[in-house]
Structures are given as structure tokens and as C-alpha cells.
Amino acid sequence: MGTGNHTMVTEFIILGLTENPTLCSIFFVVFLGIYIATILGNISIIMLIQRSPQLHNPMYLFLSHLAFVDIGYSTSVTSIMIVSFLRERTTIPVAGCIAQLGSDVIFGTAECFLLAAMAYDRYVAICSPLLYSTHISPKVCIILLVASYLGGCVNASSVTSCLLSLTFCGPNKINHFFCDLPPLVKLSCTHIYVAEISPAISAGSIIVITLFIIVVSYLYILHSILKMHSTEGRHKAFSTCTSHLTAVMLFYGTVTFVYVIPKSSHSPAPIKVVSVLHSRNPHVEPSDL
């Protein structure tokens, strides 16, 4: 099917991280090892939580779902990247590209909301321990989990709808290692401003809302910790938050650079580097197991 003198694109070519055969072999071994470790680590966390009655509480419930989201997110992003290291030419149908981007957005957005839910859980546990069973009841946990996944689906619908509104009739080479929105928008034949700004507003809104919850929660947590008279109590309270804080800083730092900062302000190379960090960030688990 054609439009004027252009032929509609039916598939995309993934350029990947590098075309150097030696580097491809090295990257294949490295990223496959990291991916396997990520999957096995998260599966182990889920199984351990399910089989340990003492871990059947809200904090570990959220952690088990975060591990599940990490598996989905890592698989959606890393699988095509690993395959690209083995092939000289990696292609993906337009429909497959949209599906991959949609799953990436679902799991990435769900992780934002889960990190916020875990921050709220820590806030209640440290600042209002006597009200913990009321404020973090099973019903509240279910609501927070459903909201996390629903938020991911809504955001994914918004992003994929935006992508479906674009027309691809020119170059079909994606200068990235997976189907991500910024390089896809650059390949579009249609006006790209709305397609670029709309997902950025959506991602920015989610980041602002969830990060606000996290920051406010930790301000109250810090205030409560500083009021503790026992040094041991302070250390114990803060130790339950350090790994979560690390994951939050890495996740939100990279996702802001990749999806919110206007793409005209940086070149594809830094985006690729930060995207690798972003895709591998789920390996940093806020686990207190």
C-alpha cells in the first residue's frame, strides 16, 4: 500500500547497541547473564515470599509484585536486545513493535506506582505502627495493587494510541536496541510534536505524582527517625528504606532522562546508554529478605 511516492512501512530494523561483531559477542554473554540472574533472582524472591508464612505481610506482598513486574519489564526490553547481538539484521513487524512498547510501558508504569505504594507502606510502618493494620489492611493492599496495574494499562493505551496515529512511510531503521517511543517518533512521516509531547506529559504526570508520594513519605519517615532516642532503633528503621531509596533514585533518574526531557536536547547515544541503565535497573531490588 502506498501514500504518494512513499511505501508504508510494515517492519522495522533494530540497529542495536553496536555493529561490531566482537562487541556483539561480549554484550550477548554479559546481558544474557544479567537477564538470567534477574529472572532467577526475582522468581526466587516470589517463591520465598509465597513459601514463608512470616513474610506474608504487606511489605513483602508489594515486593513480590515488584519482582513480577521486573520480570515482565526485563523480558519486554532485553529479549529483543539479546537477539540483536546474534543477528546481522534484526527486524520486527510494526504490530510486534507496538506490542513490545505497550508491555514496556505497562510494566514500567506499574513499577512507578508500586515504588510509591512501598514508600507509603514504610511511612505507615515507621510513623504510625499502631495504625499499620488499619491503614495497610488487605483491602488497601488490593486497591493499591489494582491501581498500579490499571495505571500501567491506561498509560500504555495512551502511548500506543499515540503511536498508532503516526504514519511510517520512510526510513524504517530504529536507532535503538528495542522499540522505544522517541526513535519511533523520529521515523514518522507525520507531524511529530503532539506524538512527542503527549507521552512526555503522561510520563511526567505519573513521575510527579508517584515521586511526590515517595518524597513526602520519606520526609515524614526522616522526621520520625530523627526523633528516636535509640541509635539502634534509628539504624534499624533507616536500614529498611535504603535499598528502596536506591531503586527509586536509579529508576526515576533514568526514566526522566529518557522519557520526559525533550529529545532535541540530547543525541541518540546518551539515550541508548541511559536506556540500558533503565532497563537493567529492575535488577536492583529493594529487598530486605
Steps between C-alpha positions, in 0.01 A plus 500: 500500500643840415451861592613732221852394406553325837453138595342427836740337744400146606803421716781675682871423509655514849853643471591396855784620719785424260581338166847386611497114498743474792301739716178322401641171630614662824171685551303183427676309779483794744134592448383140478673433833344809659158410359515141630617625841216753506236241413631237743542758777147632464348152474691403816360804681143417396533133598668579833228748593224256406656213697590698814201576726705757692532702178126512435463871575436810285865597456592164347175485306602820322853364458374182336295703253798726435703187421227386260497841330879487474477166319250639250689825450838332457357247256320760287814711462790255518375213283522686168831658602655158567369366168650800315848400617467168314372638170644733241149630429230501767149577375169529680148553353329829573234319706772319697678828562182659634434196722855511637475872574160449665629228733803714582274791600262278700775350715700823526197699615392228741847514654458874563177442691639199688804699615261771625284239677809354669605848617153553650524157665834594661355836610210336684722227649752749643286806574172337607578139600189470718278585203687279252244219492225755431671722244670211317221244522460220242227706332730802472778280360270364231387852407862618471599200288201532268568873464863427409415258220201704384719810482746306287226388261354850468839655431585227249169561321583869477849439362399231250205710380743783438729262310211362292413855392840533332576407140823318413586529131869581492810358672429197718827470693454551876816649649451315827519149645122458537176665390490818704281802433763775442678328206164387356367855504807614306418250223144624457395678181230696682525801730685376809445780754181361653635144486808610692343737752195291592692194633745736672212671683352162594834364624578828675165500682552145624854579612393817683207333679685185608821685584302750708354210702848352546664830601226595746505150651875513552489850647264369768716188540814713544323719755389194698846341487669818626262505798606148604723495808653160428787488249420136434137588433602772254733264316237224482231738374725657238645166383153390387490797262850525349460239224159642406648850481782374276253342259287816501793730414629277220156434354367855506830654391526289186130504408493881525799533267365253244128590490447849639794721395439624142682274255643795306717579804711184472629261234408130449827375653432627856141376471627150422741503795238626747241260357733209571526619861123546510430152362745341742389706801233242604793275594548731799233360731387689811514169680537451873479124478 
